[in-house]
Amino acid sequence: MAVPIRRLCVALTLSCALLAGSTACGSSENPSTKDTVAVQVVPAADTPSPTTSAERQKFAKTRFVANAGLAAGATYQWIVKPWKAGTFKKGAKGRKTALAKAGLAGAFTYNRLKAAERNAKGDPTLAKALAPLSSGIEALKDLPSRLRKGDGSAVNSFNDAINKVKGAGASAGAPVKDQVPSASQLAKGS
């Protein structure tokens, strides 16, 4: 009575899988005393990743443009535009909502500009163009709270920082266009 090799391999594989599954699930230890095991996720072999210096620089510029564009769009849509319309003034209709959105937009803008700054480090020309702006970007950190208090000078600070980042990007061959983030992106802050 000869058993085909294929059936034997299937039976052996199935037995090993059942044995491994039962040993993994069959422990009688208290779950709160178990050690946790870290799982490392390894990308698939066909996942594209930049390998050459030119590819890394291209992706750095692309990510910079995306992050800076989102920051610029949020600044214009929820900070500059309402300020120009007079929505931040005392007694204006929708003032509280506009100030809350401006505060979120300020935090979002700071977050995206910091990400754009990190992205710029992947391209030497862009890094050199953006280097003088690091302190200006860092200064935006406390402006969202000033926006919520109705401080108009904070609006000018955001607008100036965005214009300088756009100028630096354009001089390095990475022109930035405004991209208005969705309300959910704004709320998440990323």
N, CA, C and O of each residue as an XYZ file, in Angstrom:
760
protein
N       0.845     -1.149      0.000
C       0.000      0.000      0.000
C       0.905      1.231      0.000
O       1.437      1.635      1.034
N       1.058      1.790     -1.139
C       1.919      2.958     -1.284
C       1.078      4.233     -1.178
O       0.021      4.357     -1.796
N       1.583      5.178     -0.373
C       0.903      6.467     -0.207
C       1.631      7.471     -1.100
O       2.854      7.594     -1.041
N       0.865      8.188     -1.927
C       1.539      9.158     -2.797
C       2.270     10.222     -1.967
O       1.815     10.614     -0.893
N       3.369     10.660     -2.474
C       4.216     11.647     -1.786
C       3.427     12.935     -1.521
O       3.578     13.538     -0.459
N       2.602     13.357     -2.455
C       1.854     14.598     -2.288
C       0.947     14.518     -1.064
O       0.891     15.467     -0.281
N       0.238     13.408     -0.885
C      -0.641     13.250      0.275
C       0.168     13.219      1.570
O      -0.246     13.770      2.590
N       1.311     12.574      1.511
C       2.168     12.508      2.680
C       2.658     13.901      3.087
O       2.685     14.224      4.274
N       3.044     14.720      2.114
C       3.497     16.099      2.400
C       2.360     16.940      2.960
O       2.564     17.719      3.891
N       1.166     16.788      2.402
C       0.016     17.552      2.887
C      -0.304     17.150      4.323
O      -0.560     18.008      5.167
N      -0.290     15.855      4.600
C      -0.591     15.376      5.948
C       0.462     15.855      6.949
O       0.127     16.266      8.060
N       1.716     15.801      6.557
C       2.791     16.250      7.435
C       2.684     17.753      7.708
O       2.848     18.180      8.851
N       2.414     18.558      6.682
C       2.269     20.011      6.836
C       1.088     20.336      7.731
O       1.193     21.186      8.616
N      -0.035     19.667      7.509
C      -1.230     19.897      8.318
C      -0.987     19.515      9.778
O      -1.420     20.225     10.685
N      -0.302     18.408     10.007
C       0.015     17.987     11.371
C       0.912     19.001     12.075
O       0.708     19.309     13.249
N       1.892     19.511     11.363
C       2.794     20.512     11.954
C       2.035     21.798     12.272
O       2.266     22.418     13.311
N       1.143     22.192     11.392
C       0.361     23.418     11.628
C      -0.549     23.239     12.833
O      -0.666     24.147     13.656
N      -1.190     22.097     12.950
C      -2.058     21.844     14.097
C      -1.257     21.776     15.390
O      -1.695     22.299     16.415
N      -0.108     21.150     15.356
C       0.739     21.059     16.540
C       1.219     22.446     16.964
O       1.193     22.777     18.149
N       1.654     23.253     16.006
C       2.120     24.608     16.324
C       0.971     25.451     16.858
O       1.161     26.221     17.800
N      -0.205     25.322     16.283
C      -1.369     26.072     16.737
C      -1.803     25.664     18.128
O      -2.186     26.513     18.933
N      -1.750     24.382     18.420
C      -2.196     23.930     19.743
C      -1.198     24.316     20.829
O      -1.600     24.596     21.958
N       0.077     24.336     20.515
C       1.054     24.754     21.527
C       0.993     26.251     21.759
O       1.264     26.718     22.865
N       0.639     27.009     20.729
C       0.544     28.456     20.888
C      -0.699     28.833     21.680
O      -0.678     29.806     22.435
N      -1.776     28.083     21.521
C      -3.030     28.425     22.193
C      -3.268     27.630     23.465
O      -4.139     27.991     24.257
N      -2.530     26.574     23.678
C      -2.846     25.673     24.774
C      -2.125     25.956     26.076
O      -2.058     25.056     26.914
N      -1.607     27.087     26.294
C      -0.888     27.386     27.519
C      -1.858     27.600     28.668
O      -2.925     28.185     28.477
N      -1.505     27.140     29.844
C      -2.380     27.302     31.009
C      -1.932     28.448     31.901
O      -2.432     28.601     33.015
N      -0.977     29.266     31.410
C      -0.496     30.388     32.195
C      -1.547     31.485     32.254
O      -2.416     31.588     31.388
N      -1.447     32.299     33.294
C      -2.322     33.449     33.433
C      -1.948     34.450     32.339
O      -0.768     34.777     32.208
N      -2.912     34.956     31.539
C      -2.569     35.848     30.439
C      -1.885     37.132     30.893
O      -1.121     37.723     30.131
N      -2.144     37.567     32.105
C      -1.538     38.815     32.551
C      -0.060     38.656     32.889
O       0.653     39.653     33.009
N       0.408     37.434     33.043
C       1.818     37.221     33.370
C       2.643     36.821     32.165
O       3.858     36.660     32.274
N       2.005     36.657     31.017
C       2.740     36.270     29.821
C       3.588     37.418     29.310
O       3.218     38.588     29.416
N       4.719     37.062     28.759
C       5.539     38.061     28.089
C       4.951     38.299     26.706
O       4.481     37.371     26.048
N       4.983     39.538     26.282
C       4.491     39.837     24.946
C       5.624     39.675     23.965
O       6.789     39.883     24.306
N       5.289     39.310     22.763
C       6.267     39.087     21.726
C       6.098     40.170     20.681
O       4.988     40.409     20.207
N       7.172     40.818     20.324
C       7.117     41.853     19.291
C       7.147     41.185     17.929
O       7.909     40.244     17.708
N       6.334     41.661     17.035
C       6.273     41.137     15.687
C       6.884     42.168     14.764
O       6.517     43.342     14.796
N       7.809     41.726     13.948
C       8.438     42.629     13.006
C       7.794     42.422     11.651
O       7.740     41.302     11.144
N       7.306     43.505     11.068
C       6.690     43.442      9.756
C       7.768     43.710      8.733
O       8.469     44.720      8.794
N       7.890     42.793      7.794
C       8.884     42.922      6.747
C       8.150     43.215      5.450
O       7.245     42.465      5.086
N       8.512     44.297      4.727
C       7.820     44.611      3.492
C       8.022     43.518      2.452
O       9.029     42.810      2.457
N       7.065     43.398      1.578
C       7.142     42.410      0.514
C       8.324     42.725     -0.385
O       8.765     43.871     -0.481
N       8.822     41.703     -1.034
C      10.007     41.859     -1.863
C       9.755     42.781     -3.045
O      10.687     43.416     -3.539
N       8.502     42.866     -3.512
C       8.221     43.690     -4.676
C       7.840     45.128     -4.315
O       7.423     45.888     -5.190
N       7.976     45.514     -3.046
C       7.681     46.877     -2.633
C       8.770     47.804     -3.150
O       9.949     47.604     -2.859
N       8.374     48.831     -3.927
C       9.414     49.714     -4.453
C       9.998     50.588     -3.352
O       9.275     51.112     -2.504
N      11.282     50.733     -3.379
C      11.949     51.622     -2.434
C      13.076     52.307     -3.185
O      13.741     51.700     -4.024
N      13.279     53.567     -2.874
C      14.336     54.272     -3.588
C      15.693     53.682     -3.251
O      16.051     53.543     -2.081
N      16.439     53.338     -4.280
C      17.733     52.718     -4.042
C      18.872     53.631     -4.446
O      19.932     53.613     -3.820
N      18.672     54.420     -5.469
C      19.746     55.305     -5.891
C      19.601     56.665     -5.217
O      18.540     57.022     -4.704
N      20.672     57.389     -5.237
C      20.666     58.727     -4.636
C      19.669     59.633     -5.351
O      18.977     60.426     -4.712
N      19.596     59.518     -6.659
C      18.669     60.350     -7.439
C      17.216     60.035     -7.081
O      16.393     60.944     -6.978
N      16.897     58.752     -6.890
C      15.536     58.377     -6.514
C      15.185     58.901     -5.129
O      14.076     59.393     -4.921
N      16.108     58.805     -4.180
C      15.854     59.308     -2.827
C      15.616     60.811     -2.853
O      14.738     61.315     -2.152
N      16.396     61.529     -3.659
C      16.216     62.977     -3.767
C      14.870     63.315     -4.396
O      14.206     64.263     -3.975
N      14.466     62.547     -5.398
C      13.183     62.790     -6.054
C      12.044     62.578     -5.064
O      11.118     63.387     -5.001
N      12.105     61.500     -4.292
C      11.054     61.232     -3.317
C      11.075     62.266     -2.192
O      10.019     62.617     -1.667
N      12.232     62.751     -1.819
C      12.329     63.779     -0.785
C      11.634     65.050     -1.261
O      10.890     65.676     -0.505
N      11.874     65.428     -2.504
C      11.212     66.620     -3.053
C       9.707     66.420     -3.153
O       8.936     67.332     -2.852
N       9.290     65.246     -3.569
C       7.863     64.964     -3.707
C       7.172     65.045     -2.359
O       6.108     65.654     -2.245
N       7.761     64.441     -1.338
C       7.167     64.488      0.008
C       7.189     65.913      0.559
O       6.240     66.343      1.215
N       8.276     66.646      0.290
C       8.360     68.038      0.722
C       7.227     68.855      0.103
O       6.540     69.599      0.802
N       7.035     68.714     -1.204
C       5.991     69.466     -1.905
C       4.612     69.121     -1.347
O       3.781     70.010     -1.166
N       4.364     67.852     -1.075
C       3.061     67.435     -0.538
C       2.828     68.022      0.856
O       1.766     68.586      1.117
N       3.793     67.896      1.737
C       3.632     68.411      3.106
C       3.552     69.932      3.146
O       2.711     70.487      3.853
N       4.409     70.607      2.401
C       4.379     72.068      2.375
C       3.094     72.566      1.720
O       2.547     73.590      2.132
N       2.613     71.862      0.717
C       1.353     72.238      0.062
C       0.164     72.122      1.001
O      -0.710     72.989      1.008
N       0.126     71.061      1.791
C      -0.942     70.911      2.783
C      -0.875     72.005      3.847
O      -1.903     72.534      4.270
N       0.334     72.335      4.271
C       0.501     73.411      5.264
C       0.035     74.737      4.689
O      -0.651     75.503      5.366
N       0.402     75.010      3.446
C       0.005     76.265      2.803
C      -1.508     76.329      2.612
O      -2.121     77.372      2.840
N      -2.108     75.216      2.194
C      -3.557     75.185      1.988
C      -4.319     75.393      3.280
O      -5.309     76.124      3.309
N      -3.868     74.757      4.350
C      -4.532     74.910      5.650
C      -4.396     76.339      6.159
O      -5.344     76.904      6.706
N      -3.222     76.915      5.978
C      -3.002     78.288      6.435
C      -3.923     79.256      5.693
O      -4.561     80.114      6.303
N      -3.981     79.106      4.389
C      -4.810     80.043      3.626
C      -6.302     79.834      3.931
O      -7.029     80.792      4.194
N      -6.741     78.583      3.893
C      -8.178     78.292      4.027
C      -8.725     78.640      5.405
O      -9.812     79.210      5.504
N      -8.002     78.312      6.465
C      -8.572     78.432      7.803
C      -7.934     79.505      8.679
O      -8.378     79.729      9.805
N      -6.888     80.173      8.169
C      -6.273     81.240      8.960
C      -6.335     82.574      8.206
O      -6.942     83.530      8.689
N      -5.718     82.639      7.039
C      -5.616     83.902      6.310
C      -6.973     84.358      5.780
O      -7.360     85.511      5.968
N      -7.685     83.468      5.127
C      -8.972     83.822      4.510
C      -9.992     84.340      5.543
O     -10.591     85.391      5.315
N     -10.211     83.633      6.678
C     -11.148     84.173      7.674
C     -10.660     85.480      8.297
O     -11.462     86.354      8.626
N      -9.350     85.610      8.456
C      -8.806     86.845      9.013
C      -9.089     88.026      8.091
O      -9.501     89.094      8.544
N      -8.861     87.822      6.780
C      -9.145     88.887      5.812
C     -10.633     89.229      5.776
O     -11.003     90.379      5.538
N     -11.485     88.230      6.013
C     -12.934     88.454      6.004
C     -13.423     89.099      7.295
O     -14.588     89.487      7.386
N     -12.550     89.218      8.294
C     -12.929     89.843      9.560
C     -13.629     88.912     10.523
O     -14.246     89.368     11.486
N     -13.545     87.617     10.282
C     -14.225     86.633     11.126
C     -13.610     86.524     12.513
O     -14.281     86.072     13.440
N     -12.359     86.922     12.685
C     -11.710     86.822     13.995
C     -12.024     88.001     14.914
O     -11.685     87.971     16.097
N     -12.662     89.026     14.386
C     -12.956     90.219     15.200
C     -14.055     89.925     16.203
O     -14.947     89.116     15.946
N     -13.983     90.584     17.344
C     -15.005     90.408     18.380
C     -16.370     90.777     17.821
O     -16.531     91.786     17.134
N     -17.352     89.933     18.133
C     -18.724     90.162     17.700
C     -19.032     89.632     16.313
O     -20.187     89.671     15.889
N     -18.024     89.134     15.587
C     -18.256     88.619     14.239
C     -19.011     87.295     14.305
O     -18.797     86.485     15.206
N     -19.894     87.093     13.337
C     -20.667     85.855     13.272
C     -19.726     84.683     12.954
O     -18.928     84.757     12.020
N     -19.828     83.618     13.729
C     -18.996     82.430     13.525
C     -17.583     82.575     14.045
O     -16.707     81.795     13.672
N     -17.342     83.554     14.898
C     -15.992     83.832     15.396
C     -15.409     82.647     16.154
O     -14.265     82.258     15.916
N     -16.193     82.070     17.071
C     -15.661     80.966     17.891
C     -15.282     79.773     17.019
O     -14.225     79.170     17.205
N     -16.137     79.444     16.084
C     -15.857     78.314     15.203
C     -14.618     78.600     14.355
O     -13.756     77.738     14.186
N     -14.543     79.820     13.826
C     -13.393     80.191     12.987
C     -12.096     80.150     13.789
O     -11.065     79.707     13.284
N     -12.145     80.611     15.035
C     -10.938     80.581     15.869
C     -10.533     79.146     16.219
O      -9.347     78.819     16.259
N     -11.535     78.294     16.471
C     -11.222     76.891     16.772
C     -10.579     76.220     15.557
O      -9.588     75.502     15.688
N     -11.152     76.464     14.373
C     -10.577     75.892     13.149
C      -9.186     76.461     12.878
O      -8.291     75.747     12.425
N      -9.013     77.754     13.158
C      -7.706     78.375     12.950
C      -6.662     77.773     13.889
O      -5.515     77.564     13.496
N      -7.062     77.498     15.126
C      -6.141     76.855     16.060
C      -5.735     75.474     15.581
O      -4.561     75.109     15.646
N      -6.715     74.694     15.094
C      -6.409     73.366     14.539
C      -5.521     73.495     13.300
O      -4.563     72.743     13.123
N      -5.860     74.462     12.448
C      -5.078     74.661     11.231
C      -3.652     75.079     11.573
O      -2.706     74.683     10.891
N      -3.495     75.877     12.626
C      -2.151     76.284     13.042
C      -1.318     75.104     13.498
O      -0.149     74.979     13.131
N      -1.920     74.240     14.299
C      -1.204     73.044     14.757
C      -0.891     72.124     13.574
O       0.199     71.559     13.487
N      -1.862     71.983     12.665
C      -1.672     71.160     11.478
C      -0.536     71.719     10.622
O       0.319     70.970     10.149
N      -0.532     73.037     10.425
C       0.490     73.688      9.613
C       1.882     73.471     10.213
O       2.831     73.148      9.499
N       1.991     73.650     11.515
C       3.276     73.426     12.182
C       3.741     71.983     11.957
O       4.900     71.740     11.618
N       2.829     71.041     12.148
C       3.138     69.623     11.988
C       3.629     69.328     10.568
O       4.648     68.660     10.389
N       2.914     69.820      9.571
C       3.272     69.551      8.173
C       4.572     70.267      7.782
O       5.359     69.728      7.004
N       4.802     71.468      8.307
C       6.056     72.156      7.990
C       7.255     71.450      8.610
O       8.326     71.408      8.005
N       7.088     70.895      9.805
C       8.170     70.112     10.413
C       8.439     68.857      9.575
O       9.592     68.468      9.388
N       7.370     68.225      9.071
C       7.542     67.057      8.201
C       8.231     67.462      6.900
O       9.104     66.742      6.415
N       7.851     68.600      6.333
C       8.482     69.088      5.103
C       9.959     69.381      5.344
O      10.802     69.133      4.482
N      10.257     69.906      6.512
C      11.651     70.194      6.870
C      12.459     68.891      6.928
O      13.590     68.835      6.445
N      11.869     67.845      7.523
C      12.562     66.542      7.560
C      12.731     65.990      6.146
O      13.778     65.432      5.820
N      11.705     66.144      5.303
C      11.786     65.659      3.929
C      12.887     66.378      3.152
O      13.586     65.768      2.343
N      13.031     67.660      3.402
C      14.013     68.467      2.672
C      15.436     67.986      2.925
O      16.316     68.202      2.092
N      15.668     67.353      4.037
C      17.021     66.870      4.355
C      17.478     65.779      3.395
O      18.672     65.489      3.324
N      16.553     65.169      2.654
C      16.914     64.124      1.693
C      17.446     64.670      0.383
O      17.972     63.910     -0.429
N      17.322     65.969      0.158
C      17.807     66.584     -1.067
C      18.749     67.731     -0.685
O      18.319     68.678     -0.026
N      20.007     67.664     -1.079
C      20.971     68.682     -0.648
C      20.581     70.119     -1.020
O      20.753     71.029     -0.209
N      20.064     70.334     -2.223
C      19.692     71.678     -2.658
C      18.526     72.203     -1.837
O      18.519     73.357     -1.408
N      17.555     71.354     -1.628
C      16.376     71.738     -0.855
C      16.739     71.961      0.610
O      16.227     72.882      1.246
N      17.611     71.127      1.140
C      18.047     71.279      2.535
C      18.765     72.612      2.733
O      18.565     73.292      3.740
N      19.595     72.973      1.772
C      20.321     74.237      1.866
C      19.355     75.424      1.782
O      19.523     76.407      2.503
N      18.357     75.339      0.918
C      17.394     76.432      0.751
C      16.494     76.588      1.978
O      16.086     77.699      2.317
N      16.189     75.477      2.637
C      15.250     75.507      3.764
C      15.943     75.725      5.104
O      15.285     76.087      6.080
N      17.245     75.515      5.174
C      17.980     75.621      6.441
C      17.760     76.943      7.179
O      17.564     76.917      8.394
N      17.783     78.096      6.504
C      17.589     79.345      7.247
C      16.181     79.507      7.822
O      15.957     80.388      8.652
N      15.246     78.687      7.401
C      13.863     78.834      7.841
C      13.515     77.992      9.069
O      12.403     78.087      9.587
N      14.442     77.180      9.532
C      14.165     76.267     10.651
C      13.691     76.998     11.895
O      12.737     76.565     12.542
N      14.339     78.093     12.234
C      13.927     78.818     13.441
C      12.552     79.449     13.255
O      11.773     79.529     14.205
N      12.248     79.901     12.030
C      10.922     80.473     11.759
C       9.822     79.436     11.864
O       8.729     79.725     12.352
N      10.114     78.231     11.407
C       9.134     77.146     11.507
C       8.933     76.771     12.972
O       7.805     76.555     13.416
N      10.020     76.696     13.709
C       9.928     76.348     15.135
C       9.142     77.409     15.904
O       8.453     77.088     16.872
N       9.240     78.657     15.483
C       8.522     79.744     16.160
C       7.012     79.632     15.998
O       6.261     80.240     16.760
N       6.559     78.860     15.012
C       5.122     78.685     14.786
C       4.474     77.795     15.846
O       3.249     77.727     15.940
N       5.283     77.126     16.626
C       4.780     76.144     17.586
C       3.755     76.732     18.556
O       2.750     76.083     18.844
N       3.984     77.938     19.064
C       3.065     78.518     20.047
C       2.003     79.432     19.428
O       1.178     79.991     20.151
N       2.012     79.589     18.119
C       1.052     80.484     17.477
C      -0.393     79.984     17.487
O      -1.294     80.822     17.538
N      -0.681     78.676     17.442
C      -2.080     78.268     17.490
C      -2.824     78.789     18.729
O      -3.998     79.149     18.646
N      -2.139     78.824     19.865
C      -2.803     79.343     21.066
C      -3.043     80.842     20.927
O      -4.058     81.353     21.402
N      -2.120     81.552     20.279
C      -2.328     82.985     20.042
C      -3.478     83.209     19.071
O      -4.225     84.179     19.202
N      -3.623     82.315     18.096
C      -4.744     82.425     17.159
C      -6.074     82.274     17.887
O      -7.019     83.022     17.637
N      -6.137     81.303     18.787
C      -7.379     81.081     19.531
C      -7.742     82.292     20.374
O      -8.918     82.533     20.645
N      -6.735     83.057     20.789
C      -6.992     84.265     21.578
C      -7.314     85.459     20.686
O      -7.632     86.537     21.187
N      -7.236     85.275     19.364
C      -7.578     86.349     18.444
C      -6.424     87.272     18.094
O      -6.657     88.392     17.638
N      -5.195     86.840     18.292
C      -4.017     87.658     17.998
C      -3.790     87.711     16.484
O      -3.428     86.705     15.874
N      -3.998     88.868     15.890
C      -3.855     89.036     14.445
C      -2.432     88.912     13.951
O      -2.219     88.544     12.795
N      -1.448     89.205     14.787
C      -0.056     89.093     14.350
C       0.328     87.635     14.082
O       1.245     87.363     13.306
N      -0.366     86.715     14.717
C      -0.091     85.295     14.480
C      -0.425     84.925     13.031
O       0.254     84.098     12.422
N      -1.472     85.543     12.491
C      -1.855     85.284     11.103
C      -0.716     85.686     10.176
O      -0.361     84.937      9.266
N      -0.145     86.856     10.403
C       0.970     87.316      9.569
C       2.180     86.401      9.712
O       2.889     86.165      8.734
N       2.426     85.886     10.905
C       3.563     84.986     11.114
C       3.397     83.707     10.312
O       4.342     83.238      9.676
N       2.184     83.139     10.341
C       1.927     81.920      9.563
C       2.088     82.199      8.068
O       2.745     81.441      7.355
N       1.491     83.278      7.610
C       1.533     83.618      6.188
C       2.973     83.865      5.738
O       3.360     83.416      4.659
N       3.764     84.563      6.532
C       5.166     84.816      6.190
C       5.964     83.516      6.122
O       6.752     83.318      5.197
N       5.763     82.631      7.098
C       6.492     81.357      7.111
C       6.152     80.523      5.876
O       7.034     79.933      5.252
N       4.865     80.481      5.531
C       4.444     79.711      4.354
C       5.065     80.297      3.089
O       5.561     79.554      2.242
N       5.043     81.605      2.956
C       5.614     82.238      1.760
C       7.117     81.986      1.655
O       7.630     81.794      0.553
N       7.821     81.984      2.769
C       9.262     81.705      2.756
C       9.540     80.254      2.374
O      10.483     79.977      1.631
N       8.723     79.325      2.878
C       8.888     77.909      2.529
C       8.596     77.708      1.044
O       9.313     76.972      0.366
N       7.554     78.356      0.539
C       7.245     78.264     -0.893
C       8.402     78.805     -1.728
O       8.773     78.213     -2.742
N       8.968     79.929     -1.298
C      10.099     80.512     -2.014
C      11.319     79.607     -1.999
O      12.000     79.455     -3.013
N      11.593     79.008     -0.851
C      12.725     78.086     -0.743
C      12.511     76.867     -1.636
O      13.441     76.406     -2.297
N      11.294     76.353     -1.653
C      10.991     75.206     -2.513
C      11.160     75.551     -3.985
O      11.738     74.776     -4.747
N      10.656     76.709     -4.382
C      10.769     77.125     -5.780
C      12.226     77.310     -6.186
O      12.611     76.942     -7.296
N      13.039     77.877     -5.296
C      14.460     78.083     -5.622
C      15.224     76.771     -5.724
O      16.274     76.715     -6.364
N      14.713     75.723     -5.104
C      15.374     74.411     -5.144
C      14.738     73.481     -6.174
O      15.066     72.295     -6.226
N      13.834     74.011     -6.989
C      13.215     73.184     -8.023
C      12.062     72.342     -7.532
O      11.725     71.332     -8.150
N      11.449     72.743     -6.425
C      10.304     72.014     -5.872
C       9.186     73.017     -5.565
O       8.925     73.317     -4.400
N       8.524     73.537     -6.613
C       7.483     74.540     -6.386
C       6.309     73.952     -5.595
O       5.878     72.825     -5.838
N       5.810     74.736     -4.655
C       4.742     74.290     -3.756
C       3.433     74.965     -4.156
O       3.380     76.182     -4.339
N       2.379     74.162     -4.289
C       1.041     74.683     -4.577
C       0.149     74.362     -3.387
O       0.273     73.303     -2.771
N      -0.753     75.289     -3.070
C      -1.671     75.084     -1.950
C      -2.544     73.852     -2.190
O      -3.093     73.662     -3.275
N      -2.658     73.031     -1.163
C      -3.555     71.874     -1.167
C      -4.360     71.943      0.122
O      -3.808     71.770      1.208
N      -5.642     72.190      0.010
C      -6.470     72.325      1.210
C      -6.746     70.938      1.771
O      -7.329     70.100      1.083
N      -6.335     70.682      3.013
C      -6.597     69.381      3.621
C      -8.076     69.245      3.977
O      -8.779     70.239      4.157
N      -8.524     68.022      4.073
C      -9.914     67.778      4.475
C     -10.060     68.090      5.967
O      -9.075     68.193      6.698
N     -11.302     68.236      6.391
C     -11.554     68.519      7.799
C     -11.054     67.379      8.684
O     -10.572     67.623      9.790
N     -11.163     66.141      8.210
C     -10.687     65.008      9.013
C      -9.166     65.016      9.124
O      -8.627     64.676     10.176
N      -8.456     65.405      8.041
C      -7.003     65.521      8.124
C      -6.618     66.617      9.110
O      -5.667     66.476      9.879
N      -7.370     67.705      9.072
C      -7.103     68.824      9.958
C      -7.304     68.421     11.409
O      -6.506     68.776     12.277
N      -8.372     67.679     11.667
C      -8.678     67.247     13.036
C      -7.640     66.252     13.548
O      -7.299     66.262     14.730
N      -7.138     65.397     12.662
C      -6.129     64.406     13.066
C      -4.776     65.065     13.274
O      -3.959     64.580     14.057
N      -4.537     66.168     12.577
C      -3.258     66.882     12.729
C      -2.151     66.261     11.920
O      -0.982     66.555     12.167
N      -2.474     65.401     10.949
C      -1.412     64.840     10.144
C      -1.628     65.016      8.702
O      -0.802     64.586      7.897
